[in-house]
Amino acid sequence: MANSQLNGDIYSHLLSFVSSSSDLVAISQANKELLDLTEPELLYRSIRCKLEDNAVWEHLISSPAHASRVRELTIEGENGRFPPKFTPYDDESTNALSSFRNLDATTEPLTNSFKHTRQTTEHSEHLLIQALTSMVNLESFTWDRSQVPLIHEGEEMSRLPAAADDRDAVPDTYIYREDIWTVLRDYTQLRRLKVVDQGRVGSAYTDSRPIFNSTMFTLRNLTHLDFQTTFDESPESGHVSDEDSDGEDLHATVEVLRLRDLLSRCPNIESLSLHLTSYATYSISSFTDITPILSTAHWPQVKSLKLKNIFMRSRTMADFLRAHSSLQTLSAILEFSDQAPFNLQGYEYEIRGILPRLEDVDLPASALRPLLRVMGRPSSLRRISYLEPCDWGANGCQFERDDSYVALLDDVWGSPTEEEPNGLPNLLRGLTNLTSLTTRRVATFSQLRRLIKSTPNLQYIHLDRGSLTLEKNPHSQLLSYLAHWPKLAAYEGEYFWPPEEELELNSERTLSIVRESITICPNLREVLWQDDRPVKFVLQEDGKLTLEHDTKFDYIRASDYH
């Protein structure tokens, strides 16, 4: 490099095109000069902090060159330091909070949210807005706070009429003042957006405005959108009942037309995740209907669609799936409800052979069955949730036999349908790439044996708890069946540990069960502990076996930016 005619600025510019952090680390190891050049790129490329970490924003404001290196920015919520699956109301999370507060001052401090006022929060937002104007290469932004930004000055303020004596005046022009969303829109290269909003309940200020009244919906050219919001059904919360073009009330509980307008400006969307939850009693009328969005959607590059507490017309969903063969991930769940968000039964002949690239599907069994019937074999599916025993030809759930389905399977799968002795088709046949399966209502070991026969390559299995009758040492009984999955690495669901014993994580009794488990299932490395948290079997370099909870979480200290 010493003999090169290129100066450091040019090298820094070239390094900005290296997308992989691991590649940057490899480059930095070449010599000291490259280490000095790559260090800022590695340090500032991804930042994860709280809104009130003003030192971060002040540093980036004073150092635009550093700000321009930021590609990914995550604004954490007030409980963002808790290990996964903790909530502020759990006893365990209270203990975790105490331990964090007892950390030495040289380690990462925990932000005390109770010291923040509206004035200090708005000040932090102003600093963030100013810093964002220099993050010209920002591609990913996450707002993971419980409340929306307080500053809403980016709303449409006024409309300028065309001046009669000014030929260059543009009629009907909107004027904006900057807020977080308009700065992201106008100054950055934003492509990935995640927003978590708990509505009025999550807000510390009763006069805060709902997310649907913000300029977030003026963003454009997103490729990834993850939007999670919780709302009550009132006009001031953004609740409306949209109507379709025929004037029919769609019972929408959020302004889906604003969301549709946003997505219409994102033709290259690759991943869409929507979680729209109402505080109302769970019923189909309290879920949000996104039929207006899907009926006009044309997303040729979409690979992932995840919907929660959302429903749509079945005809619209059938047309959407037929038009979007690029989908690799499909999820649609209504929480705390037995209803399905759509039902493709009756549309099988119209959509047969769809979704040839689908790898991951998460649907209620009633919505999943018609989809599995029309998918070609062999299939690319790797993960399925949820299936019941009748879906692999075992008795155990209500299933209406229809000879037309059997004829359809013959046409789509390309070979005569093999039925189980009870006359039920096995929908798992031909899914040779399936490695992960979540089931419900497995009540007998004969049903489990049929499942094992149909899924020889499973690496993960979840059986709903409480359906099987187990002995005093359930792990021994379960292992005799789990052993028939030679690649099985993770098991969740039915009780694994002795139910009448309170075990210590690394007691000799616990480790003896683990040794027995890996002797019978050599690849098994993860099960649920007695508190329903995943526990891993870890073999140390010295050959010692231990159990560990997975409590890893990533955080870049604000002190790194002083």
C-alpha positions in Angstrom: 0.0 0.0 0.0 2.9 2.3 0.7 3.8 2.2 -3.0 0.3 2.8 -4.2 -0.7 6.1 -5.8 -4.1 6.0 -4.1 -4.6 8.0 -1.0 -6.4 7.0 2.2 -9.7 8.7 1.2 -9.9 6.6 -1.9 -9.2 3.4 0.0 -11.9 4.4 2.5 -14.3 5.0 -0.3 -13.6 1.6 -1.8 -14.0 -0.1 1.6 -17.5 1.4 1.9 -18.5 -1.0 -0.9 -17.6 -4.1 1.1 -20.9 -5.2 2.4 -19.8 -8.1 4.7 -18.3 -7.2 8.1 -16.3 -10.4 8.1 -14.7 -9.4 4.9 -13.8 -6.1 6.4 -12.2 -7.9 9.3 -10.1 -10.0 6.9 -9.0 -6.9 5.0 -8.0 -5.2 8.3 -5.6 -8.0 9.1 -3.5 -7.4 6.0 -1.4 -4.6 7.5 -1.6 -1.7 10.0 -2.5 0.9 7.5 -5.6 -1.1 6.3 -6.4 -1.8 10.0 -6.5 2.0 10.6 -8.8 2.5 7.5 -11.2 -0.4 8.3 -11.6 0.3 12.0 -14.0 3.3 11.6 -15.9 1.4 9.0 -16.4 -1.5 11.4 -17.1 0.6 14.4 -19.8 2.8 12.9 -21.4 0.5 10.3 -24.0 -0.8 12.8 -25.1 1.2 15.9 -27.6 -0.1 18.5 -28.4 2.3 21.4 -31.3 4.1 23.2 -32.8 7.3 22.1 -31.5 9.1 25.2 -27.9 8.1 24.5 -27.2 11.7 23.4 -23.5 11.2 23.3 -23.9 9.1 20.2 -25.9 11.7 18.3 -23.6 14.6 19.5 -20.6 12.7 18.2 -22.1 11.9 14.8 -23.3 15.5 14.5 -19.7 16.7 15.1 -18.2 14.0 12.8 -20.2 13.8 9.6 -17.5 11.5 8.1 -18.3 9.0 10.8 -22.0 9.5 10.4 -21.7 8.7 6.7 -20.4 5.2 7.6 -23.5 4.2 9.5 -25.5 1.6 7.5 -27.7 0.2 10.2 -29.3 2.1 13.2 -31.4 0.5 15.9 -33.2 2.6 18.6 -33.9 0.3 21.5 -36.8 0.3 23.8 -36.5 1.0 27.5 -36.3 -2.7 28.3 -34.0 -3.4 25.4 -31.3 -4.8 27.7 -33.3 -7.7 29.0 -32.4 -11.1 27.7 -34.8 -12.6 25.1 -38.3 -13.6 26.3 -38.1 -11.3 29.4 -40.8 -8.8 30.0 -40.8 -5.9 32.5 -43.3 -7.7 34.6 -41.5 -11.0 35.1 -39.8 -11.8 38.4 -36.8 -12.9 36.4 -36.6 -9.6 34.5 -36.7 -7.8 37.9 -33.7 -9.8 39.0 -32.0 -9.1 35.8 -32.6 -5.4 36.2 -31.0 -5.5 39.6 -28.0 -7.3 38.4 -27.5 -4.8 35.6 -27.7 -1.9 38.0 -25.0 -3.5 40.1 -22.5 -3.6 37.3 -19.2 -1.8 37.6 -19.3 1.7 36.2 -16.8 0.7 33.5 -19.2 -1.7 32.0 -22.3 -0.9 30.0 -24.6 1.4 32.0 -28.4 0.8 32.0 -30.4 3.8 31.0 -32.8 4.8 33.8 -36.0 5.6 31.8 -37.7 7.2 34.9 -35.4 10.2 34.7 -36.6 11.2 31.2 -39.1 13.9 30.8 -41.0 15.0 27.7 -38.5 17.8 27.3 -35.4 15.6 27.5 -37.0 13.1 25.1 -37.8 15.8 22.5 -34.3 17.1 22.9 -32.9 13.6 22.1 -35.2 13.3 19.1 -33.9 16.7 17.8 -30.3 15.4 18.2 -31.2 12.2 16.4 -32.9 14.1 13.5 -29.8 16.3 13.2 -27.5 13.3 13.2 -29.7 11.5 10.6 -29.1 14.3 8.1 -25.4 13.2 7.9 -26.2 9.4 7.7 -26.3 9.6 3.9 -25.6 5.9 3.5 -28.0 4.6 6.1 -29.9 1.6 4.7 -31.6 0.0 7.8 -33.5 1.8 10.6 -35.3 0.2 13.6 -37.5 2.1 16.0 -38.1 -0.4 18.8 -39.4 2.0 21.5 -42.8 1.5 23.0 -44.0 4.9 21.8 -43.9 6.8 18.5 -41.6 9.8 18.1 -43.0 12.9 19.9 -41.9 15.3 17.2 -44.5 15.4 14.4 -43.5 18.6 12.7 -42.9 16.7 9.5 -46.6 16.5 8.9 -48.1 18.3 5.9 -48.1 21.9 7.1 -49.7 23.9 4.4 -50.4 24.0 0.7 -48.9 26.7 -1.6 -51.3 28.1 -4.3 -49.7 28.8 -7.6 -48.7 32.5 -7.8 -50.5 34.3 -10.6 -47.4 36.2 -11.6 -44.9 33.3 -11.1 -44.7 30.9 -14.0 -42.3 28.7 -12.1 -44.6 28.2 -9.2 -45.8 24.6 -8.7 -49.5 24.4 -7.7 -50.7 22.3 -4.8 -47.2 21.8 -3.4 -47.0 20.5 0.2 -44.6 22.0 2.7 -42.9 19.7 5.2 -40.8 20.5 8.3 -38.4 17.8 9.3 -39.1 14.9 11.7 -37.5 11.5 12.0 -39.5 10.0 9.1 -39.0 12.9 6.6 -35.3 13.0 7.4 -35.1 9.2 6.7 -37.0 9.8 3.5 -35.0 12.8 2.2 -31.4 12.3 3.4 -30.7 8.6 3.7 -30.7 5.5 1.5 -33.3 3.8 3.7 -34.3 0.3 2.4 -35.0 -1.6 5.6 -37.5 -0.3 8.2 -38.7 -1.9 11.4 -41.2 0.0 13.7 -42.6 -1.2 17.0 -45.4 0.9 18.4 -47.5 0.0 21.5 -50.0 2.9 20.9 -51.5 4.9 23.6 -50.9 2.2 26.2 -47.2 2.1 25.5 -46.8 5.9 25.4 -45.8 7.9 28.5 -47.7 10.9 27.2 -51.5 10.9 26.7 -51.4 13.6 24.1 -49.0 11.7 21.8 -50.4 11.2 18.3 -51.0 7.8 16.8 -48.5 6.4 14.3 -51.1 6.5 11.5 -51.0 10.3 11.8 -47.3 10.4 11.1 -45.3 11.0 8.0 -43.9 7.4 8.2 -46.3 6.7 5.4 -44.6 9.1 3.0 -41.5 6.8 2.9 -40.7 5.2 -0.4 -38.5 2.5 -2.1 -38.4 0.2 0.9 -37.3 -3.4 0.3 -38.0 -4.6 3.9 -40.8 -3.4 6.1 -41.6 -4.8 9.6 -44.4 -2.9 11.2 -45.9 -3.8 14.6 -48.5 -1.7 16.2 -51.1 -2.1 19.0 -54.1 0.2 19.1 -57.5 0.8 20.7 -60.5 1.2 18.5 -61.1 5.0 18.7 -60.8 7.7 16.1 -58.0 9.5 17.9 -56.0 6.2 17.8 -56.2 6.1 14.0 -59.1 3.6 14.0 -61.3 3.8 10.9 -63.6 1.5 9.0 -62.3 1.7 5.4 -64.5 1.0 2.5 -63.5 -0.8 -0.7 -64.4 0.5 -4.1 -67.9 -0.9 -3.9 -68.6 0.9 -0.6 -68.5 -2.2 1.5 -67.3 -1.8 5.1 -64.1 -3.8 5.5 -64.1 -3.6 9.3 -60.5 -2.4 9.2 -59.2 -1.3 12.6 -56.3 0.8 11.3 -55.9 3.0 8.3 -55.0 0.3 5.8 -55.3 2.8 2.9 -52.3 4.8 4.2 -50.4 1.6 4.5 -51.4 0.7 0.9 -50.2 4.1 -0.3 -46.8 3.5 1.4 -46.5 0.0 -0.2 -47.5 1.4 -3.6 -44.3 3.4 -3.5 -42.2 0.3 -2.7 -42.4 -1.8 -5.9 -39.3 -3.7 -5.0 -40.5 -4.9 -1.6 -38.8 -8.2 -0.7 -40.0 -8.7 2.8 -43.2 -7.5 4.5 -44.1 -8.2 8.1 -47.3 -6.7 9.6 -48.4 -7.3 13.2 -51.6 -5.2 13.8 -53.1 -5.9 17.2 -56.3 -4.4 18.7 -57.0 -4.2 22.4 -60.6 -5.2 21.6 -62.0 -8.6 22.3 -60.5 -11.0 19.9 -62.9 -11.8 17.1 -62.8 -11.7 13.3 -64.2 -8.1 13.5 -61.4 -6.9 15.7 -58.7 -8.1 13.3 -57.6 -5.9 10.4 -58.6 -6.6 6.8 -55.8 -5.9 4.4 -57.8 -7.0 1.3 -57.4 -3.5 -0.2 -53.6 -3.9 0.0 -53.3 -7.4 -1.4 -55.9 -6.9 -4.2 -53.7 -4.2 -5.8 -50.3 -5.6 -4.8 -47.7 -6.3 -7.5 -44.4 -7.2 -5.9 -42.4 -9.3 -8.3 -39.5 -9.6 -5.9 -41.3 -10.4 -2.6 -39.8 -13.4 -0.8 -41.3 -13.1 2.7 -44.9 -12.3 3.8 -45.6 -12.5 7.6 -49.0 -11.4 8.9 -50.3 -11.5 12.5 -53.8 -10.6 13.6 -54.7 -9.8 10.0 -57.3 -11.4 7.7 -58.2 -11.1 4.0 -60.8 -12.3 1.6 -59.9 -15.9 0.4 -60.4 -15.0 -3.2 -57.9 -12.1 -2.9 -55.4 -14.3 -1.2 -55.7 -17.0 -3.9 -55.1 -14.4 -6.6 -52.1 -12.9 -4.6 -50.4 -16.3 -4.1 -50.9 -17.2 -7.7 -49.3 -14.0 -8.9 -46.3 -14.1 -6.5 -44.4 -17.3 -7.2 -41.2 -15.8 -5.7 -42.5 -16.3 -2.1 -40.2 -18.3 0.1 -41.8 -17.5 3.5 -45.5 -17.3 4.2 -47.0 -16.8 7.7 -50.5 -15.7 8.7 -51.7 -16.2 12.3 -54.6 -14.9 14.3 -53.6 -14.8 18.0 -55.9 -16.4 20.6 -58.3 -17.4 17.9 -59.2 -20.7 16.3 -60.2 -19.0 13.1 -58.0 -19.0 9.9 -57.2 -15.6 8.3 -58.2 -17.1 4.9 -59.3 -20.5 3.5 -58.2 -21.7 0.0 -60.6 -24.6 0.0 -62.6 -24.3 -3.2 -59.8 -22.6 -5.1 -57.5 -25.7 -5.4 -57.9 -26.2 -9.1 -57.2 -22.5 -9.8 -54.0 -22.3 -7.8 -52.5 -25.8 -8.2 -48.8 -25.8 -8.6 -48.3 -22.4 -6.9 -45.4 -21.3 -4.8 -42.7 -23.5 -6.2 -40.0 -21.7 -4.1 -41.8 -21.8 -0.7 -39.5 -23.0 2.1 -41.2 -21.8 5.3 -44.9 -21.8 6.0 -46.7 -20.9 9.3 -50.5 -21.2 9.0 -53.4 -22.8 11.0 -54.0 -26.3 9.9 -57.3 -25.5 8.2 -55.6 -22.9 6.0 -52.5 -25.0 5.4 -54.2 -28.2 4.1 -55.5 -26.7 0.8 -52.1 -25.2 0.2 -50.2 -28.4 0.7 -52.6 -30.2 -1.6 -51.9 -27.8 -4.5 -48.1 -27.6 -4.1 -46.1 -29.7 -6.5 -43.8 -32.6 -5.5 -41.0 -32.7 -4.8 -41.3 -29.6 -2.8 -38.8 -27.0 -1.5 -40.6 -26.8 1.9 -38.2 -26.9 4.9 -40.3 -25.7 7.8 -44.1 -26.2 8.5 -46.4 -25.0 11.2 -49.0 -26.3 12.1 -50.1 -29.8 11.2 -52.4 -32.4 12.9 -52.3 -36.2 12.8 -54.9 -36.5 10.0 -52.5 -34.5 7.8 -50.0 -37.4 7.7 -52.7 -40.1 7.4 -53.2 -40.8 11.1 -56.6 -40.7 12.9 -56.9 -37.9 15.4 -58.7 -34.9 14.0 -61.8 -34.1 12.0 -61.2 -34.4 8.3 -63.8 -34.6 5.6 -62.8 -37.0 2.8 -63.4 -35.7 -0.7 -62.5 -37.9 -3.7 -61.9 -34.7 -5.8 -59.0 -33.9 -3.5 -57.4 -37.3 -4.2 -57.8 -36.7 -8.0 -56.2 -33.2 -7.5 -53.3 -34.7 -5.6 -52.7 -37.1 -8.5 -52.6 -34.2 -11.0 -50.3 -31.9 -8.9 -48.0 -34.4 -7.4 -47.5 -36.3 -10.7 -48.1 -39.8 -9.4 -51.0 -41.8 -7.9 -51.8 -40.7 -4.3 -50.7 -43.2 -1.7 -53.4 -43.3 1.0 -52.9 -44.6 4.5 -55.1 -47.7 5.5 -57.7 -45.4 6.9 -58.2 -43.7 3.5 -56.6 -40.4 4.5 -54.0 -38.9 2.1 -50.6 -38.2 3.6 -49.9 -34.5 2.9 -46.2 -34.9 4.0 -45.5 -37.2 1.1 -42.8 -35.8 -1.2 -41.6 -33.2 1.2 -38.1 -34.6 1.2 -36.5 -31.3 2.2 -38.6 -30.8 5.4 -36.3 -30.3 8.4 -38.6 -28.5 10.9 -42.2 -29.3 11.9 -44.6 -28.0 14.5 -47.6 -30.2 15.3 -50.8 -30.1 17.3 -53.1 -32.7 18.9 -50.6 -35.6 18.7 -52.3 -37.8 21.3 -51.0 -41.3 20.7 -47.6 -42.9 20.1 -49.0 -44.6 17.0 -49.6 -41.1 15.5 -46.1 -40.2 16.4 -44.8 -43.4 14.7 -46.6 -42.5 11.5 -45.1 -39.0 11.7 -41.6 -40.3 12.0 -42.1 -42.6 9.0 -43.2 -39.6 6.9 -40.4 -37.2 8.0 -37.1 -39.0 8.0 -34.9 -35.9 7.7 -36.4 -33.8 10.5 -33.9 -31.7 12.6 -36.5 -29.9 14.7 -39.8 -31.1 16.1 -42.4 -29.4 18.3 -45.2 -31.5 19.9 -47.8 -29.6 21.8 -47.6 -30.2 25.5 -50.1 -32.3 27.5 -51.5 -34.5 24.7 -49.4 -37.6 25.2 -49.6 -39.8 28.3 -46.0 -40.1 29.7 -44.4 -42.2 32.4 -42.4 -41.0 35.4 -39.3 -40.5 33.4 -40.7 -39.0 30.2 -37.3 -38.5 28.5 -36.7 -42.2 28.4 -40.0 -42.9 26.8 -39.7 -40.0 24.3 -36.1 -40.8 23.3 -37.1 -44.2 22.1 -39.2 -42.4 19.5 -36.9 -39.4 18.9 -34.0 -41.7 18.1 -35.7 -42.6 14.8 -35.0 -39.1 13.6 -31.2 -39.6 13.1 -30.6 -35.8 12.3 -32.8 -34.5 15.2 -31.0 -31.5 16.8 -33.8 -29.7 18.8 -36.9 -31.0 20.5 -39.7 -28.8 22.0 -43.1 -29.5 23.5 -44.0 -32.5 25.5 -42.5 -32.7 29.0 -38.9 -33.9 28.7 -37.7 -33.6 32.3 -39.2 -35.6 35.3 -42.4 -33.5 36.1 -42.2 -34.1 39.9 -38.6 -33.0 40.3 -37.2 -29.5 40.6 -33.8 -29.9 38.9 -30.8 -27.7 39.0 -29.5 -26.8 35.6 -26.1 -28.6 35.9 -26.8 -31.1 38.7 -25.6 -34.6 38.4 -29.2 -35.8 38.0 -29.7 -33.4 35.1 -26.4 -34.2 33.4 -27.2 -38.0 33.7 -30.4 -37.4 31.7 -28.4 -35.4 29.1 -25.8 -38.1 28.7 -28.5 -40.6 28.2 -30.1 -38.3 25.6 -27.0 -37.8 23.5 -26.2 -41.5 23.7 -29.6 -42.3 22.1 -29.9 -39.2 19.9 -26.3 -38.2 19.1 -27.2 -35.0 17.3 -29.7 -33.7 19.9 -28.4 -30.4 21.3 -31.4 -28.4 22.5 -34.6 -29.0 24.5 -36.9 -26.9 26.7 -36.0 -26.5 30.3 -38.5 -26.7 33.1 -39.2 -22.9 32.8 -40.0 -23.3 29.0 -36.8 -21.6 28.0 -34.5 -23.4 25.5 -31.4 -25.0 27.0 -28.4 -26.2 25.0 -26.2 -29.2 25.5 -22.7 -27.9 25.4 -19.6 -30.1 25.2 -16.5 -28.2 26.4 -13.1 -28.6 24.9 -12.0 -30.6 27.9 -14.8 -33.0 27.3 -17.0 -31.7 30.1 -20.7 -31.6 29.4 -22.8 -28.5 30.6 -26.2 -27.0 30.0 -26.6 -23.4 29.1 -29.5 -21.0 28.6 -29.3 -18.9 25.5 -29.3 -15.4 26.9 -27.1 -13.7 24.3 -28.1 -10.3 23.2 -26.2 -7.7 21.1 -25.5 -4.2 22.3 -22.9 -1.6 21.2 -22.1 0.7 24.2 -22.8 4.4 23.9 -19.5 4.9 25.7 -17.7 3.7 22.5 -18.7 7.0 20.8 -17.3 9.4 23.4 
